[in-house]
Amino acid sequence: MAGIDVERVRRETAGVGRVVHLDNAGAALQPRPVVDAVVEHLRLEEEVGGYEAARRQAGRIERTYDALAGLIGAGRDDIALVENATRAWDMAFYALPWAPGDRILTARAEYASNAIAFLQTARRHGVSVETVPDDADGQLDVDALRAMVDERVKLIAVTHVPTQGGLVNPAAEIGKAAREAGAVYLLDACQSVGQLPLDVGEIGCDLLTAPGRKFLRGPRGTGFLYCSPRIRARLEPPFLDLHAATWTSADSYRVRADARRFESWEANHAARIGLGVAAEYALALGPDAIAERATRLGAALRERLRARPGVRVHDRGARRCAIVTFTVEGRDSQDVAGALRAAGVNVSVSLAEYARWDFDARSLTSVVRASPHYYNTEAELDRLVAALPDPAVGPTGA
Ligand SMILES: Cc1ncc(COP(=O)(O)O)c(C=O)c1O
């Protein structure tokens, strides 16, 4: 397996000359080819108008479907482009035909927006929302999941890599259990797309959602939904427009057959082109090589943080990735992130309200989240550690 040419990818990433960017789980630095493609399309829109630009660049826009499909082992007709990962997830989730008594099984580490949608649906439709316990490593316990399923389980919805830690949930094992149970399987791959290799066939998910701006290094305001042909016809999107469906007679319409039934007509074409270029960029580097280097940098950062007195690392899971979470004794996480920002190091803070089931169970209120990517270096990890404030005497900020 060829490794990453770090010098080259850094040359193609203008931001590395300005900041130590360790917030790839927030929004990565975009590589030059992505930015160039976006700007080029905006310039074309400036010159010939938005509709004409889209017409001239139709082939380029279509390439985005191929690139994303290639990245996750899907067919191009299984991809819908939407404006963010949450909207992708919502379009899938709210398309399910809920009935009283249905059960949703999910993980403790689930993301806030997904949990809020579960709770809203529970209120509206009388469905139950149940979290599968974690195993001793902190990942979803697949045996416990198997023990919980019955014919009333309509959906198994799990976040692959949670927003608040380096844990990688066993997506393919969950897929097997979902298949045995005959339940729909929705995987939130927000933090794994662009970071880890993904194959929807191997995972066995029916639906998968992801944004462009995180580890995939695409533009903000982009996301996509994978919808398997197995279940597509059964899912009527919660919103339809004249792109998702055709108005066939005065009182009838027909929903389109491909996954674009989940899209809307109007879109940011420049950003969509940039998303495709980001996916092509990741494919050219190689998803395995990306994962190997990002994971290694995550482990190296954890090691450095553990060696530092007064720092606690909070990541769990048998398999850990490039999301690294920690607290500094006696320091508020926002203050720690602020001190790092002042030293030119970008990280973010995960708050309890982003993943309340998990934070509450671990008695945490916030954690600092650092997330290296393949274009970062060990020297940058050292910069983070050197810029950390010392622990303070007094109550812990975690
Ligand atoms: C696990 C997870 N799911 C979903 C989302 C939401 O993605 P977006 O902001 O693109 O809607 C995030 C964002 O951080 C996330 O970490």
The ligand as an SDF file (V2000), in Angstrom:
LIG
                    3D

 16 16  0  0  0  0  0  0  0  0999 V2000
  -21.8380   12.1130   14.1150 C   0  0  0  0  0  0  0  0  0  0  0  0
  -22.4160   13.3220   13.4560 C   0  0  0  0  0  0  0  0  0  0  0  0
  -23.5920   13.2290   12.8180 N   0  0  0  0  0  0  0  0  0  0  0  0
  -24.1420   14.2820   12.1950 C   0  0  0  0  0  0  0  0  0  0  0  0
  -23.5370   15.5100   12.2020 C   0  0  0  0  0  0  0  0  0  0  0  0
  -24.2030   16.6590   11.5080 C   0  0  0  0  0  0  0  0  0  0  0  0
  -23.6070   16.9800   10.2900 O   0  0  0  0  0  0  0  0  0  0  0  0
  -23.9740   18.3260    9.5330 P   0  0  0  0  0  0  0  0  0  0  0  0
  -23.5250   19.4470   10.4130 O   0  0  0  0  0  0  0  0  0  0  0  0
  -23.2740   18.2750    8.2040 O   0  0  0  0  0  0  0  0  0  0  0  0
  -25.4520   18.3700    9.3570 O   0  0  0  0  0  0  0  0  0  0  0  0
  -22.3200   15.6720   12.8570 C   0  0  0  0  0  0  0  0  0  0  0  0
  -21.6680   16.9920   12.8960 C   0  0  0  0  0  0  0  0  0  0  0  0
  -20.7290   17.2320   13.6190 O   0  0  0  0  0  0  0  0  0  0  0  0
  -21.7410   14.5430   13.4970 C   0  0  0  0  0  0  0  0  0  0  0  0
  -20.5530   14.6310   14.1300 O   0  0  0  0  0  0  0  0  0  0  0  0
  1  2  1  0
  2  3  1  0
  2 15  2  0
  3  4  2  0
  4  5  1  0
  5  6  1  0
  5 12  2  0
  6  7  1  0
  7  8  1  0
  8  9  2  0
  8 10  1  0
  8 11  1  0
 12 13  1  0
 12 15  1  0
 13 14  2  0
 15 16  1  0
M  END
$$$$
